[in-house]
Amino acid sequence: METFEKTPLTTLKRLPDRGRFDRKTVYSILDEAFICHVGFVADGKPVVIPTGFARDGERLYIHGSAASRMLRDLSGGIDVCLTVTLVDGLVLARSAFHHSINYRSVVIFGKAELVDDDRQKMEALRLFTEHVIPGRWEEVRWPNEQEMKGTTVLAIELNEVSAKVRTGPPKDDEEDFSAAGLGRRASTEYDSRSARR
Ligand SMILES: Cc1cc2nc3c(=O)[nH]c(=O)nc-3n(C[C@H](O)[C@H](O)[C@H](O)COP(=O)(O)OP(=O)(O)OC[C@H]3O[C@@H](n4cnc5c(N)ncnc54)[C@H](O)[C@@H]3O)c2cc1C
């Protein structure tokens, strides 16, 4: 299927026209970013942990030390929610209220599965490396048996997924156009990526 099916969990309530469910958009966001935030409940309390990830077709991999609470808890099959965010620009409006950010983000719901097949685990580690620095896998020593043992890899199937995208200029109120002295740098899209270079 070309699109993810909307579910009660992934139906956007605010500004639903910004919602995207086509796989092309979702995958392009996931493939550009390499940090996600993993939300789960541990000992009855919500926790959100930043971590790296890589996509392989219709699944995401996360990995880390076998001693990590996040990986240990998630491998028990509990519910997990992952988010991925790309910031494309700051949106400067004439009013404080209409300031915004151009962004592309993805929210994923599911459960994680332990990857215990060595071949698949090594492939996931290759994908992590290549995702961040393409070509790097061929330049480094690959994980040895001991390193493989100390590393946990989890897979999350991409089934329940939404993307949300904001683009374009600010939405100024009509009366703010005529107000004297408002916003010398107003009504512009400010490309935060090039500004930081
Ligand atoms: C950009 C980035 C990429 C990362 N990539 C990976 C990865 O690929 N694999 C991996 O295993 N880990 C990664 N980490 C580290 C990850 O965020 C956790 O710190 C790590 O998984 C250790 O988990 P734990 O089970 O020891 O922590 P927990 O026992 O789950 O954490 C206990 C407490 O420590 C604090 N804590 C833990 N991590 C952080 C943090 N990052 N920032 C602030 N407070 C924290 C929190 O208060 C948390 O409740 C990454 C972190 C960042 C910021």
The ligand as a Tripos MOL2 file, in Angstrom:
@<TRIPOS>MOLECULE
LIG
   53    58     1     0     0
SMALL
NO_CHARGES

@<TRIPOS>ATOM
      1 C1         21.7780   12.1700   19.7730 C.3       1 LIG1
      2 C2         21.7560   10.9370   20.6410 C.ar      1 LIG1
      3 C3         21.9060    9.6850   20.0720 C.ar      1 LIG1
      4 C4         21.9210    8.5570   20.8650 C.ar      1 LIG1
      5 N1         21.9930    7.3190   20.2700 N.ar      1 LIG1
      6 C5         21.9230    6.2150   21.0260 C.ar      1 LIG1
      7 C6         21.8880    4.9170   20.4300 C.ar      1 LIG1
      8 O1         21.9120    4.7470   19.1990 O.2       1 LIG1
      9 N2         21.8260    3.8490   21.2540 N.ar      1 LIG1
     10 C7         21.7650    3.9910   22.6170 C.ar      1 LIG1
     11 O2         21.6890    2.9690   23.3320 O.2       1 LIG1
     12 N3         21.7810    5.1930   23.1970 N.ar      1 LIG1
     13 C8         21.8440    6.3120   22.4470 C.ar      1 LIG1
     14 N4         21.8360    7.5350   23.0440 N.ar      1 LIG1
     15 C9         21.8610    7.5870   24.5050 C.3       1 LIG1
     16 C10        20.4440    7.3800   25.0640 C.3       1 LIG1
     17 O3         19.7720    8.6390   25.0760 O.3       1 LIG1
     18 C11        20.4640    6.8320   26.5100 C.3       1 LIG1
     19 O4         21.2560    7.6760   27.3190 O.3       1 LIG1
     20 C12        21.0470    5.4390   26.5240 C.3       1 LIG1
     21 O5         20.2400    4.5630   25.7430 O.3       1 LIG1
     22 C13        21.2060    4.8990   27.9320 C.3       1 LIG1
     23 O6         19.9980    4.4360   28.3700 O.3       1 LIG1
     24 P1         19.8630    3.8590   29.8280 P.3       1 LIG1
     25 O7         19.0180    2.6630   29.7180 O.co2     1 LIG1
     26 O8         21.1680    3.7560   30.5100 O.co2     1 LIG1
     27 O9         19.1630    5.0680   30.4740 O.3       1 LIG1
     28 P2         17.9380    4.9960   31.4370 P.3       1 LIG1
     29 O10        18.2880    4.0630   32.5470 O.co2     1 LIG1
     30 O11        16.7220    4.7310   30.6190 O.co2     1 LIG1
     31 O12        17.9020    6.4640   31.9380 O.3       1 LIG1
     32 C14        17.7850    6.7870   33.3020 C.3       1 LIG1
     33 C15        17.6390    8.2640   33.3620 C.3       1 LIG1
     34 O13        18.8320    8.8620   32.8750 O.3       1 LIG1
     35 C16        18.5080   10.0610   32.2080 C.3       1 LIG1
     36 N5         18.9550    9.9640   30.8030 N.ar      1 LIG1
     37 C17        19.1760    8.8610   30.0600 C.ar      1 LIG1
     38 N6         19.5580    9.1850   28.8270 N.ar      1 LIG1
     39 C18        19.5910   10.5490   28.7840 C.ar      1 LIG1
     40 C19        19.9130   11.4770   27.7830 C.ar      1 LIG1
     41 N7         20.2810   11.0940   26.5370 N.pl3     1 LIG1
     42 N8         19.8290   12.7710   28.0820 N.ar      1 LIG1
     43 C20        19.4760   13.1830   29.3290 C.ar      1 LIG1
     44 N9         19.1600   12.3530   30.3080 N.ar      1 LIG1
     45 C21        19.2080   11.0410   30.0460 C.ar      1 LIG1
     46 C22        17.0130   10.2360   32.2900 C.3       1 LIG1
     47 O14        16.6880   11.0220   33.3900 O.3       1 LIG1
     48 C23        16.5220    8.8210   32.4830 C.3       1 LIG1
     49 O15        15.2610    8.7360   33.0920 O.3       1 LIG1
     50 C24        21.7960    8.6890   22.2790 C.ar      1 LIG1
     51 C25        21.6320    9.9350   22.8350 C.ar      1 LIG1
     52 C26        21.5880   11.0510   22.0410 C.ar      1 LIG1
     53 C27        21.3540   12.4050   22.6860 C.3       1 LIG1
@<TRIPOS>BOND
     1     1     2 1
     2     2     3 ar
     3     2    52 ar
     4     3     4 ar
     5     4     5 ar
     6     4    50 ar
     7     5     6 ar
     8     6     7 ar
     9     6    13 1
    10     7     8 2
    11     7     9 ar
    12     9    10 ar
    13    10    11 2
    14    10    12 ar
    15    12    13 ar
    16    13    14 ar
    17    14    15 1
    18    14    50 ar
    19    15    16 1
    20    16    17 1
    21    16    18 1
    22    18    19 1
    23    18    20 1
    24    20    21 1
    25    20    22 1
    26    22    23 1
    27    23    24 1
    28    24    25 2
    29    24    26 1
    30    24    27 1
    31    27    28 1
    32    28    29 2
    33    28    30 1
    34    28    31 1
    35    31    32 1
    36    32    33 1
    37    33    34 1
    38    33    48 1
    39    34    35 1
    40    35    36 1
    41    35    46 1
    42    36    37 ar
    43    36    45 ar
    44    37    38 ar
    45    38    39 ar
    46    39    40 ar
    47    39    45 ar
    48    40    41 1
    49    40    42 ar
    50    42    43 ar
    51    43    44 ar
    52    44    45 ar
    53    46    47 1
    54    46    48 1
    55    48    49 1
    56    50    51 ar
    57    51    52 ar
    58    52    53 1
@<TRIPOS>SUBSTRUCTURE
     1 LIG1         1 GROUP 0 **** ****
